[in-house]
């Protein structure tokens, strides 16, 4: 199979209009990539693409629609990096009170959305000398917590795709990276989880001294993507210093010993 000549590479970033996706697009564009931002809402996609400039394109896309995903990726001439960032959490109810529709939505976006993108992208990635798939999972996919079962199920599914795909692509040059952030304070994640309840969303990060922000995770994506092609970061778990573990978060000031 022919491999593309070296030129400005292209990265597709789902959920690219806001949060981790937008921050990743910004970093990869600065690192020499053209970026294609995909997401459900036109306004944030447009805003992010305009801010990035000439290196960015954007398109409205629902990753749970396999035909739409296939049409978008099938129309590309090349594809070098895929960042499967589209996802999110809904609700914090215990299993006994779980909303099945919320579970279904989380599974469709986090798991089937990732599947749809990877399946459509692989033919192009196999032609690229920089072929890299980055799946944004979560520490919730590793360790469960009360009220988080639906999200944990979905993000465990994301990680399982990464782990299995890496085995299935053994013998090729394609890298598969599973990034698992812990507490990340973004404008929309907790707000979406709590149905727009700003007070409930704020409590998640209350008194936490320096939770992660979107650019922290984006920096890790950039690091993994920019490594030599023979180097694969299988799994990268990222937490703020204040979050010692999934079940232990320090809430209070930290002495950072800064001058």
GUMAR-623442 format. One record per residue (C-alpha): residue in one letter; z, x, y. Coordinates in steps of 0.25 Angstrom, whole numbers, padded with zeros to 4 digits, always signed. Example, Ala and Ser with C-alpha at 12.3 -4.5 7.8 and 13.67 -1.06 7.14 Angstrom:
REM residues 2
A+0031+0049-0018
S+0029+0055-0004
//
This chain:
REM residues 259
X+0000+0000+0000
X-0004+0005+0014
X+0007+0009+0023
X+0006+0007+0038
X+0004+0019+0047
X+0015+0022+0056
X+0015+0014+0069
X+0025+0006+0077
X+0033-0002+0066
X+0036-0017+0066
X+0049-0023+0063
X+0051-0038+0061
X+0065-0043+0064
X+0069-0057+0061
X+0080-0063+0069
X+0074-0054+0080
X+0077-0062+0092
X+0092-0060+0093
X+0104-0052+0088
X+0102-0041+0078
X+0087-0044+0077
X+0084-0043+0092
X+0093-0030+0092
X+0085-0024+0080
X+0072-0027+0086
X+0076-0020+0099
X+0080-0008+0092
X+0068-0007+0083
X+0059-0009+0094
X+0065+0002+0102
X+0064+0011+0089
X+0049+0009+0089
X+0047-0004+0081
X+0039-0016+0085
X+0048-0028+0082
X+0044-0042+0078
X+0056-0051+0081
X+0056-0064+0072
X+0066-0076+0074
X+0067-0091+0075
X+0069-0092+0090
X+0058-0088+0100
X+0067-0085+0112
X+0076-0074+0107
X+0064-0068+0100
X+0056-0068+0113
X+0067-0062+0121
X+0070-0051+0112
X+0055-0047+0110
X+0054-0047+0125
X+0066-0038+0127
X+0061-0028+0117
X+0047-0028+0122
X+0033-0024+0117
X+0039-0020+0103
X+0043-0034+0100
X+0036-0046+0095
X+0043-0059+0091
X+0040-0071+0083
X+0048-0084+0079
X+0051-0084+0064
X+0059-0091+0054
X+0062-0081+0043
X+0066-0093+0034
X+0051-0097+0034
X+0044-0088+0024
X+0030-0093+0029
X+0033-0089+0043
X+0039-0076+0039
X+0026-0073+0031
X+0017-0077+0042
X+0024-0068+0052
X+0025-0056+0043
X+0011-0058+0037
X+0005-0057+0051
X+0011-0043+0053
X+0002-0030+0052
X+0015-0022+0049
X+0030-0023+0047
X+0039-0011+0046
X+0053-0017+0047
X+0059-0030+0044
X+0073-0034+0050
X+0078-0047+0043
X+0088-0051+0054
X+0086-0066+0054
X+0099-0072+0049
X+0112-0077+0054
X+0125-0085+0050
X+0128-0100+0051
X+0142-0105+0050
X+0155-0100+0045
X+0160-0111+0036
X+0167-0109+0022
X+0158-0111+0010
X+0165-0125+0007
X+0160-0130+0021
X+0147-0122+0021
X+0135-0128+0028
X+0123-0126+0018
X+0113-0127+0028
X+0119-0115+0036
X+0119-0107+0022
X+0105-0111+0020
X+0100-0107+0034
X+0108-0093+0032
X+0102-0091+0019
X+0087-0094+0023
X+0088-0085+0035
X+0096-0073+0030
X+0090-0073+0016
X+0077-0081+0015
X+0073-0076+0029
X+0075-0062+0025
X+0067-0064+0012
X+0055-0071+0019
X+0054-0059+0029
X+0055-0048+0018
X+0046-0054+0009
X+0035-0056+0020
X+0038-0042+0026
X+0037-0033+0013
X+0022-0032+0012
X+0021-0026+0026
X+0034-0018+0025
X+0028-0011+0012
X+0017-0006+0021
X+0026+0000+0031
X+0032+0014+0031
X+0044+0009+0038
X+0047-0003+0030
X+0061-0008+0032
X+0068-0021+0029
X+0081-0023+0037
X+0089-0035+0033
X+0101-0039+0042
X+0112-0045+0033
X+0127-0045+0036
X+0140-0040+0031
X+0142-0055+0027
X+0132-0052+0016
X+0142-0042+0010
X+0155-0048+0012
X+0158-0063+0013
X+0168-0070+0023
X+0174-0084+0024
X+0164-0093+0031
X+0152-0084+0029
X+0147-0087+0015
X+0134-0093+0020
X+0131-0081+0029
X+0136-0071+0018
X+0127-0077+0008
X+0115-0076+0017
X+0117-0062+0021
X+0120-0057+0007
X+0106-0063+0004
X+0100-0055+0015
X+0107-0042+0009
X+0102-0046-0005
X+0088-0046+0000
X+0089-0032+0005
X+0096-0027-0007
X+0086-0033-0017
X+0074-0030-0008
X+0078-0015-0008
X+0078-0015-0023
X+0065-0022-0024
X+0058-0012-0014
X+0063+0000-0021
X+0051+0010-0022
X+0045+0006-0008
X+0048+0011+0005
X+0054-0002+0011
X+0068-0001+0016
X+0078-0013+0015
X+0090-0012+0024
X+0102-0022+0024
X+0110-0022+0037
X+0123-0030+0036
X+0130-0032+0050
X+0144-0036+0051
X+0149-0042+0064
X+0138-0043+0074
X+0140-0050+0088
X+0126-0056+0092
X+0123-0067+0101
X+0120-0077+0090
X+0125-0074+0076
X+0139-0080+0077
X+0134-0091+0087
X+0124-0095+0077
X+0134-0095+0065
X+0144-0104+0073
X+0133-0114+0078
X+0133-0109+0092
X+0149-0110+0093
X+0150-0098+0103
X+0166-0098+0102
X+0165-0097+0087
X+0154-0086+0087
X+0163-0078+0097
X+0175-0078+0088
X+0167-0070+0078
X+0167-0058+0087
X+0180-0060+0095
X+0188-0048+0098
X+0178-0039+0089
X+0177-0026+0096
X+0162-0023+0096
X+0156-0031+0085
X+0142-0027+0081
X+0130-0031+0090
X+0116-0034+0086
X+0111-0020+0091
X+0121-0013+0082
X+0114-0019+0070
X+0101-0017+0076
X+0104-0002+0077
X+0107-0002+0062
X+0094-0009+0059
X+0086+0002+0068
X+0094+0013+0060
X+0090+0008+0047
X+0075+0006+0051
X+0074+0019+0058
X+0078+0027+0046
X+0068+0035+0038
X+0061+0026+0028
X+0067+0032+0016
X+0081+0028+0021
X+0086+0014+0018
X+0099+0008+0023
X+0102-0001+0012
X+0114-0009+0018
X+0120-0007+0032
X+0133-0014+0035
X+0136-0014+0050
X+0149-0019+0056
X+0157-0017+0069
X+0169-0008+0068
X+0178-0020+0071
X+0173-0026+0058
X+0179-0018+0047
X+0174-0027+0036
X+0168-0041+0035
X+0182-0047+0034
X+0189-0038+0044
X+0185-0038+0059
X+0194-0031+0070
X+0196-0040+0082
X+0201-0032+0094
X+0198-0020+0102
X+0194-0007+0095
X+0197+0007+0101
X+0183+0013+0101
X+0188+0026+0107
X+0177+0026+0118
X+0177+0035+0129
//
